């Protein structure tokens, strides 16, 4: 177990992922990168081995908690912060209190944010974090969908009305003989 290594990234997860998400990601990646699936080809072997190593660390709750505490100590010792989007260690520039992660483009600030601040930040960037945020996002999507539908109907009505007016202006009245 290496605290400098980001095992979450090997499984394509965010830090703090649930054990079920870790298990699901591990199974998906190993299934897709196993050499038997690719006729014995060794092309995907590094990804497969990285996923297996990440599973050994993140799949066991005791080892995972040790890893996370050692990683937090290592981050503080090198004066870095962990991106809440991808888990990468970042050194903030001296002149700025926040910057964007080059990997996932999340805004990273100098102090480690609280859980509420993390949720707010992820909500602002459109990232879904939990079922609570999923419900909020779905409600927002429904509201935006209704607004777009109303505006679309209004615009369609205007286009049809303008079309009728244009057609009527182009028609000349017929004279009776």
N, C-alpha and C positions, 0 to 999 in steps of 0.2 A: 504494500500500500504506500503510494507516494502522494503526499499532500500537495505537491506542486502540479500533479496531473489532474485534469478536469474529467472525471469519470462520467459526469452527467452528459457531457458533450459526446462521448463515445456512444451513448445510448440515445442521443438526440433528445434529451430531456432538459427541463429547467431545474435549477437547484431546489430542493425541497419537494421533489415529486413523490407521490404516494407509492407505497410498496407495490400496489397493483399496477401502477403505470410503469414502474421499473421492470416488473416481471413481463408485462406485455411488450414493452420496447425490446427487452432482451430476446424474447422468443421471436419477435418479428425480424429483428436484425440477423439473428443466427440462422433463421430459416432462409432468409434471402441471400445470405453470404456464404452458406455452407458449400464446400467444394463438391459434394454429391449433387447439388442442384445445378452446377455448372460443368458437369462431365469431368470432374477431377481437376479442373483448372485452379491454379493457385492465385488467380487475379485478385480475388476478394479475401484472401487469407488474412491480411493485416486488419481489415475491419472486423472479421470474425473473431480474431484473437483479442482485439481491443474490447469487443462486446463481452467476451467471456471474462476477461480481467475485471471489467466494470461490474459485471454481475457478481463476481466474488466479493467485491467491496461493498456495493450498494444493495445487494440481495440479502445480506446478513445484517439485521438491525444493530447488533453490538459493534461490528466492524464499521458499519456506516456511521454510527455516532462517533466512534474514535476518529474516523477519517474527517468528518466535518469539524470536530474540535481541533484536530491537528492542522487542517486547512485554514481555519480561522486564525490560529496562532501564526502560521506561516505568512498569511496575508498581512497581518499586523507587523510582523518582523521585517517585511520588505516594503512596508508603507504603501500597500496596495489595497484596493477594494475589489469586491466580487460583483460582477454584473448580475443583476437579478434576472436578466433575460436568458443568458446562455451560460453563466457561471464562470466565465473567463476572468482571470486576475488582471486588473488594470491599474496602472499608476496614473493618477490624475496629474495634469499639467499644473505647475505651480501658480500660474496666473488665473486659473479658472477654478470655480467651485464645482462645476459640473461639465461633463462632456458626453459625447455619444460613443457607445461601444462600437468599435470598428467591425465587429462580427455580426451583431444582431441589431445595431442601430438604436438600442435603448439608451435613455438618458441615465448616466451614472453620476451620482453626487458623492462628495467626500465622506460624510458620515453614513454609516450603514443605516438604511431607512427602517422604520418600524413596520410591523405587519400592515397597519392601516395605510401608511405612506406607500408601501409596495403595491397594495391593491389599487390605490388611487392612481399611481403612476402607470400601472399596467392597464387600468381602465382608460386612461387618457390616450394611451398608444394603441388601444384596440385589442389588447391581448387578453384572452380569457384565462382566468386563473383557477376559479373554483365554480361550484354549482351556483353560488350566490351571484357571482359576477356573470355567469352564463344567463341567469334569469334576468338580470339587469340589461344585459346585452340584447337578449331576445325581446324584452319589452321595448327597448329603444329601436330595434329593427322593425318591430311591428308598427310603432308610431311613425317612423320614417317611411315605411311602406305605405301606410294610409295617406300620409301627406303627399307622397309622390303619385299615388293613384288619383287623388283629388286634383292635383295640379295637372296631371296628364289628361284627365277627363276635361278639365277646363280648357286646356290648350287645344285638344281635339275638337271641342265644341266651337272654339274660335276659328279654327282652320276650316271647318265645315261651313260655318256661317259666312266667312270671307269668300269661300269658294262659290257659294250660292249667289252672293252679291255680285261677284265678278262675272259669273255666268249670266246673270240677269242683265247686267249693264252691257254685255256684249251682244245680247240678243236684240234684234231690231223688231219692233212691232210690225206685223204683217198688215198690209192694206187689203181690204176686201174689194173685189172688182165690182 
